[in-house]
Amino acid sequence: MITPDSISSLIPTKSNKLTSLFTATLAILATSCAAQASPVENFGQDLQGLQNAFNQKKVHVLQLGDSHTAGDFLTDQLRKRLQQDIGDGGLGFAYPMAVKGQRVARHGYDVTGWRLSNSRFDKNEDYPLGGMVATSSSSSGRLTVTSQYYNNDQQQARIVVKGLSGQSIKISDANGTRELPLSTSGWQTINTPIVFPYTIQADAGTKVGGAWINKGTGGTVSALGINGATQSYWQRWHSQLPQDLAASEADLVILAYGTNEAFQSNADDQKQITKQAIATVRQGLPSASILVLGAPESLKSTGGSCGTRATSLDNVQSQLRQAAQESGVLYWSWEEAMGGRCSMKSWISQGLGASDGVHFTRSGYERTANILYSDLKQLLSSSNGLGSKLSHIPSFSNSTPNIVPATPSVSNEANSLLKDSSTVTIRPVK
């Protein structure tokens, strides 16, 4: 494979502007060519359920992960590509309230009288899937979910609620106000049609863990990410995760962890923790396909030609692939999609990687999503989808966004996104 490092023998020894330009151009070409080959490996995953969902044009993709997911750039581009193919299936999952430092692409919140607990910081809450809980402080409090994208649009919601049997929650929207009773004590899912914006009111102490929102047909992509998260965060959530996953009705579950683990000095339990998560997903969603994303290249220092890789990155990547192989699910190497080892510096120079050497710009996440989505479609269109390792070159048709190498001229524009509050560039927890 051609890498930025392997071209050093081609570069003149004399340092001048021409040499610098030559180096930059070759680095871009090397990474661009390598990034066209991005393998999806299937270690035995039965794809029939996912194929049927596509045929019926009703697909729900659920991605759980760290800040790469919490920024909702990668997942929003997956959402756009999926909905271009099979139609807009609705919002997907909405956390109960806005999470500080995180971004959502298609909705927002207006909240008074509710308090958010985040499993990143508070481990003493009874967390459902996703690791966030909003608690009512009084019956007069209002938790409103807004969406300019879906304004006045009616969809079906499955609201995740915890309270006491005999209590109720009040839902208000363009269709009026209605009280929905809680059938039991503890966590439960309440089904109701909603129109954006909608407001929830409840007795003090009532908790909301989020809502699954869809139109009943078309494609939806749900992003359940927490800044700084590792796969082990699932151990902070309650034991009813299989039931929570069943309520999602997801057809494809993407596990997108590993970056924060890569900065830990000891990540030897990554394989076992990932296998446990896969088993939990299978228990709740036996027909769903499962995809493990290999951690992308991340740098603890950006100095030098390639930078310095995160301490445990190689180990974590190896263990994630082993977990997928031993569990019989799908695996996709994000690093190979970038161009392999020593690719992050080139992505930074092209305006695709963030200056911290860990995250990506909006353009970088969108490019990643385009490659991933094209690879998944290629996998589904193959003869049987089993035992395959695909090197897919994305097609360029009128219905497919162009995936072209970035040039140095766009790097300033892309890097300016890092100054935008909507771009998550928080250093992983070490």
N, C-alpha and C positions, 0 to 999 in steps of 0.2 A: 504494500500500500504506500502511495505517495503521501508524505506528511511534510509539514513545514520544516521539520528537522532534516529530512532526507534530501532537501534541495540545497543544503549548505555547500555541497561540493560544486554546485553550478554557479555560485555567486562570486563575482570578482573580489579579490582581496582588498583592493583599494576602496576606501570609504569615501563616497561622495553622494550627491543627490541622486545620480542615476542608479547607483548601486542600491540605495534605499528604496527607490521606486521599483527596481527590478525584484528586490526581496519581497516587498509587499505584494506585488502582482503575482509572483510565484506562490506565495503563501495562500493567497485567496484562491488561486486556481487549484492548488493541492487540496485544500479543505473542501472546495466546492465539488470537485470530482469525487472525493471520498464520501462526502455527505449524501451523494445520490444512492449509495448502497447502504441500506439500513435493514438488517435481518429481523424477521419475526420467526421465532422458533416455536414449534408446537410439539410439546413433549407428551401428547396424548389427550389433549383437551377435545371433548366432543363438541363440535361447533353447530350441531343441528338446531339447538334452541335459538342461538343467535341468528343463524341463517333463516329460520322460520320467522323471527321477528322482523328481519329486513324484508322478507317476502310479503309480510302483512303490513309493512310500513308503520310499525309501532315498535320503536327501539328506545330503551332507556339505558344510557351509559352512566355508570356511577364511578367517579374517581375519588379515592381517599388518599391524602398525602400531606406533605409539608407546605412550605411557602410557594413552591412551584405550582401547587394546586390552589393555595389560598389567594394568589394574585388574580386568578380567573382569566388570565390571558390565554394560556394553552387550552384550557377547557372551553373557553368561549369560541376559539377557532374550531375546535372539534365540533362544537354545537352548530356553528355556521355550516361546516361541511356536511354534517349529518342532515341538517334541515334542508340544505340545497337538494339532497338526494331524495328524502322521503317526506318533507314537509315539516312545519313547525309544530312540535308536540307540546309546547308550553314551557313554563319556567324551570321545572325541575325542583331540586331541594332548595329551601330557603332556611338559613339559620334563624333562630328566634329573634335575634337583634343584630345590629351592626357590631362587628368585631373590630376593635381598634387595631389599625395597622394592616387590615386586610381589605380586599376589594371584591365587589360583586359587579357583574357586567350589566345586568338587566333589571335590577330592582333596588329598593332602598327602604329606609325605615323612618318613622316619626314616633318616638316613644316617650311617654311620661309615666312614672309610677311603676316601672319594672326595672329589675336589676339583673345584669348578666353575670353568670359564672362561667369561667373558661378553664377547661381541664389542663391547660398549659400551666396555669398558676395556682388554681385551687383544686386540690385532690380530694376534698371531703364531700363533694356533691355526688348525687346519684345520677350519673351521666348516661344518657342514651347514645346511640350511634351518632358520631359527629363531635361529641365532647363539649357541647355548649348547652346551657340551660338559662332561660329567662324566668325569674320569679316575680310574681305580682306582689307589690307592696300594699295595695288597697284595691277595693272593687272599683274605685273611680279612676284607676290608672288605665292608660290606653296604649296598646301596642299595635301600631298601624304599619302594614306592609304596603309599600307603594311601588309602582312601576310605570315609568313613562313609556317604556317599550310596549307593555301590555295594558295600557290605561283603558279602563272600561271594558276589558276583555274578560269574559267569563270562562273559568277553568274549574277543574275538580281538585279539591284539596283534601289531603289526609294529614290532619294536624296531630302532632305528637304531644300529648298532654299527660300530666300527672296531678292527681288531686284525690279527693275522697269520694267514695260512692255516694250518690245523692246530690253532689254539687253539680254545677254546670258552668259552661263558658258562654259568653255572649259574643256573637259575630255580627258586625254591622258592615254593610256595603250598599251598593246601588240598589240591591234587591230588598233592602230593609234590615231590620234587626231581628235576630232569632236566638233563642237559648238552646244550647245543645247539652243534654245531660251526660254526666260521666257514668258509665255502666259499672265501674268497679273502682276500688282504690288502687293506686299505683299507676304506672305508665300504661297508656292505651292510645289508640289511634281513632280519631273522630273524623268521619267522612262528611264533607259538605261542599256544595258548589260555592264559589266565591267570585266576586268581581273586583278587580283592582281599581282603587285601593280598598283594602278591607281592614277592619279593626277588631282586635280581641280584647275583651274585658273579662276579669275573673276575680274571685274572692282572693284575699290576701293569702299568700302561701302556695297558690296554684302555680304549677310550673309548666313551661312550654319548651320542648326540645327542638322545634322546627316544624316544617311542613313539606310534604311531597305534593307538588302541584303540576298538573298536566291537563291536556285537552282530550285525552282518550285515544288519540291517533297521532302519528308523526314522530319526530325524534326529539328526545330530551337528553341533556347532559347535566348531571348534578356534580358540583364541586364541593367536597367536604374536606377542606384543608385547614391546617392550623400552623401558623408560623412557628418554627422551631421544633415541629413534631418529629418523632421517630415512630417506627412501627409499634414499639412498646407502649405507646400512649393508649392502645386498645385495652391494656390491662388496667387503666384508670377508669374505664367505662363499665357499666353494669353487666351482669352475666346474661342478660336477655338480648344480646347482640344478634343471635340468629333470628329472633322474632322481628327485631328492627330491620334487619336486612330483607326479610320476607316482605315487610310492608313497603319497601322501596320498589318492589317488582322490577328490579334491574335485570337486564339481559346480558350486560357486560360489566364486570367489576374490575377496575384498574387499581392496583396497589402501587402507589408512587412515592415510596419512601427510600431512604438510603443516604441522602445528602448529609443530613445532620449526624447520622451514625458514622459517616466517613471522617468526621472531625473528632471522633472519640478515639482515645488511645487504645481501647479494647472493644472490639465489636464482634467478638467470636460467637455471640448468641444470635446473630442476625438470621441465619438460616432457620433455626428452630422457631424463633418468634414469627418469621414470615410463614412458615409451614402451619403454625397454629392459626394465623389469620386466614390462610387459605381454607383450612378445615372449618373455621367458623363461617366463612362465606358459603361453602358448600352445604353446610347444615341448614342455613337459612334460604339459600337459592340453589337448589340442586341442579336446576336446568341452565343456570347462567354460565357463561364463559368467564374465565378469570385470566387476567393479564398482569404479569409482574413487570414493571418498568425498571430496567437497570439504571442505577444512578448515573447521571451525566458527569462528565469531567468537571471537577471542582478544584480550585486552587487555594492553598493557604497563603501563597505569595504569588504575585504576578510578575516578579522580576525574572530576567533572563529570557531566553528564546521561547521556552515552554511554560515557565512558571514552575512552582512547586506544588505537586499534587497533595490533596488532603491526606492526612496520616494513614487512615485505614481504608482509603477508597478502593484499592485493588482487592482487599479482603472482602469488603462489603459487596462489591460487584460480583465477585466469585460466589459468595454465599447466596445472593439473590438468585443467580442463575441456577445454582444447585437446588435451592428450595423449589423453584419452578419445575426443574427436571424431576426431582423426587416426588413432587406432588402431581405431576402429569398435567400441567397447565401451560399457558403461553408465556413467552419471555421476549422482550424487545430491548435491545441494547441502545439506550439513548446516546451513549458515548460513540458507538459506531455510526449512528446517524449523524453525529456532529463531524465525523471524519476520523475517529479513533483517538489514540493518545496524542497529546500535544495539540489539540484542536481548539481549546478554549481561548488561547491567546489570539488565534486567527478570528474566532467569532467576535471577540472584543474589538479587534481592529476593523471588522466589517460592520460594527454597530449592532451585532446580534447578541453578544454577551455583555453583561453588566460589568462595570469597572471593578467590582469586588471579586471577580473571578469565580463566583458561585452562582449567581442568578443570571437572568437573561433580560434583554429589553423586550418590549412588546413584539418587535419584529422577530426576535429570536424565538420566543415562545410560539408565535404564529407559524414560523417556518417548521419548528419541531412538530406542531400539531398537524400540519399539512403532510409531512412525511409519514407520521404515524398513521394517520387516517388512510392514506393511500396504501400503506403496507397492509393494514387490516382488511381493506377491500380486496386487495390482491389475494390475501390468504383465503378469504371466503369464496373467491371466484376460482380457486384452484380445484383440482379434481376431487380431492377428499379432505384437504386441509390438515392432514396428519403427517407427522414426521418431516415437515418441510422447513427449510430455512431459505427465506426469500430474499433476494437482492432486487428490490423494486426501484425502477426509475420512474418517478411520477410522470403521468401523461399531462400534456398541455392542451386541453380542449376548452371550448367556450364555457363549459360548466365547471371547470376546475381552475381555481386561482393559480396564476403562474407562481412557480417556486424557482426563483432565479437567484444566482449568487449576488449578494449585496456588494456594492462597490464602495471604495473609500469616501466617495462624495456624499453618501447617506449617513456616514457614521456619526457626524455631529448632530443631525436631526434625531437619530435613534437614541444616541446617548443622552440627549436632552430629556428623554422620557424618565431618566433616573432621577431628575429633579422634580418630577411630577409626583404629587402625593399618592396617586393611584398606583404607582409602580412600587412593588414590594422589594426592597433591597436590604433586608435585615440579615445580619450575619448569623449563621446557624449556631445553635447552642452547642457548646463543646463539652 
